[in-house]
Structures are given as C-alpha cells and as structure tokens.
C-alpha cells in the first residue's frame, strides 16, 4: 500500500501543534496532525492555565546559578533533580549554568520579552476564532512576597520586567487582603500583573481548539511518529501504523521532540521538566485570580469548580514514575495557605520541554525548510501557542517574520 500524503504534517497534538494546525488550515493549507494520545491531554491540559505575558525572566538567572547546588539537591526545593538522572542531565545542566550568567540571562530575557509582546492579543484572537471567549478570564495575576525582605530581594526581577514594559502594580499586605480576602495575613507585599489572562479550564480549551481545527479541515491521525526522513523533495514520517509523506513537517512534539529533531539533523539541548499539579474540588472559589506565593514557586489557580495547585520543577526525564514527594510538597504548601483543604481530589504529572536558555526553538531545521522546529517552550507553551503558530505560518509561507527565529 502506498504511503498516505499531505501538504503539511504536524507532529504533536499539544497546544503548540493544535494552534499551528488551526492557523494553517484557516489559511487554506492541507494539514494532518499526528498525535498518539488525545489532543491537548498532556502539559497543555495540566498547566497553571495562565497566559503569562509578564514572564520575561528565564529559568536560568545569576540568582538561580548562585543557589543551584542547594536548589537541585535539597529535598523540598521548588527546583529538584532525580539523582538517578544526573549523569544523563549533566550536559544540559552545564549549558543551563552557562546561560544563567548575567550577560546570557539578559540576552535570553530580551528574546523572551519579544516573543511575549503579542501573546495576549494572540489568545484573544484565537479564543474568538474557536468560540472560547467564555474560557478566558482577565483578572490579573498576583505574586506574593511573604516578607518585606523577600519583596526587597525581588527588586532585580521587578526592574527587569519594568525594563520590558510589563505592567506591575505594587500592593501592600493590606491591599492584597482587600482583593483576595481569603488569603492568610502576611507581612510582605504583592505584585499584581493587571493585564494577565488565565484559562478557567485548560482541558476544555484544548477540546474546543481540537474541535475547531477538525472543523477547519485538519485531519487527525492517532499514531506515534517514530522516524522522519527527507527524500525526493518530501519528508517521510513513519511509525507503527503510520506511513505519511508530507511536503513540510512541523515538529511540535514538546518534550518528545529531541529524537525527531536529531533525525532532521538538529541536535538540540532539550530535556524534560516534570511538572505536577494537585486539584481540590469546590463550588465557591477561594481566589479570584491566579496567585503565586513566590517562596513556594507554585500557582494557586481558581478553575471551573476546583482549585488547581500547579508548579515546581523536577528534572528527571520521561520514564520515571511520579514522585510522591513532589505531590506531597504541593499538598503541604496549599494547606499552609488554606488549612481547611482536605486531600486532593486528583493529582497529575506532565512533561515540559525545556531548553537551557528558556528561549523556545522556533525555526527551520538546519537541513532544510521542509522540516520546521517548534518546541522547547518550557513554562510558556500555553502562553506562546498563538505566537508560535504565526511564526511557523510565516516560515512556511516564506514571509518576513516580525519576530526573530530562535535556536
């Protein structure tokens, strides 16, 4: 039987792949999306649901570099590593340390800020296009600093966000209590990002996006792409029960993209951040907006009929089972803020695609423009999905790109 064929094959059905498929189909392209699981069911479902246009600061900074050994090996650190994974992670960690040096971190922040500029407008446009405006809430996002010293220590981060034009309102503890009265008293202050948008249900948003993409003509193939190879002006995508020829392939498989990119001739320093969330069902939200207690490095997010507690970073690959300690860390942190919470109604582990400089890889493959890379978004996959879709569309259409491509 001859291979199936398509104009554009997108490998990966997370929010990056779905948004890209939606945009290309709306432009009249023939698009086939290849995904082994339910589209949008991975990190795109389990994230904190925040369109974080304020998140210009890369994971790697001089402050993180100074504290890296204790952060990585302290048992309850918000940034941890599975020790069994350390040998495999060493090349990535060395690059991460290099990218955390002052000059590199500043350059990376500038690149991230450029990408984030149109993220909110991109989401408003996409939500309107797919009939999902009801799933967007613009009520801002709040960072909490537990003491005056902690607030003062954040001055460098605040200054960097100011440099890139991020709207910030500085609140006293009393002003925080006025807008979020159910939070416990504390002595520090808060930073409100008033323009931030969050999704009331990321899973529902992914379902609507997949449904709209299918209605726009995107064909979905439930299979895992295991091999890609160029030949005769096309790209051959194969795997178990998969045999597909495409004029152009977009690799948007998130944390699973590294092997496919290598087959295309691009050896990208991509590794996996294992992200967790726990959820508590409730009819009445405890909060009116996402709140990040910065000392704990997680988000408390009011979602449809539940509170999601999402965050922390665990480096440890794709294959290890969930860590009970990381889940317990989120539970304990949530109850430190809201003591009446019981046991979580559900827990979750997903995989973020992470590159050492926190700048996603959005460009043509070095071996030719018939394979395009669109992965490595780390904590910003949800935020940057519409922006990434626009950039991929410009590359395929050979149009000038208003945003720089990154590697």
PyMOL commands that set and color helices and strands:
alter all, ss='L'
color gray80, all
select helices_A, chain A and resi 15-26+43-46+62-66+68-73+83-99+102-116+119-129+133-135+148-153+155-163+173-179+202-215+254-256+258-263+324-337+378-396
alter helices_A, ss='H'
color red, helices_A
select strands_A, chain A and resi 4-11+31-34+50-51+79-81+136-138+141-145+169-172+189-193+197-199+219-221+227-231+234-239+242-251+270-281+290-293+298-303+306-315+346-355+361-365+368-375
alter strands_A, ss='S'
color yellow, strands_A
deselect
rebuild
show_as cartoon
